[in-house]
C-alpha cells in the first residue's frame, strides 16, 4: 500500500463514492458532472487516475461485478472514510 498525497480531486472522488455507497469510475465521473461541473471542471481522465491512485493507496477497495459489463465497482475502505471525514472536519 503506497502512501498517497491527497489533493482536492482525491477528496472529490472519495466524497462522491461515500455519497453513492459504491461506484464505478464512470459513476464518479457522471456524478461529478452532475454536481460540481458548474463550478469546477473535472476531466474524466483525472477521475480515472484518482480512482487508481486511491485504490493503490488503500483508500478504496474494488469489487468486480460478474453481471452486466463486469465493471470495477469501488467503495471506501475504513482508511479512506477516515481520511475524508478528517478533511471534512478541518475548518481550513
Protein Blocks (a to p, Z undefined) as FASTA:
>chain_A
ZZddddfklmmmmmmmmmnopacfklmmmmmmmmmmmmoccdfklmmmmmmmmmmnopac
cdddfehjlpacddddfklmmmmmmmmmpmZZ
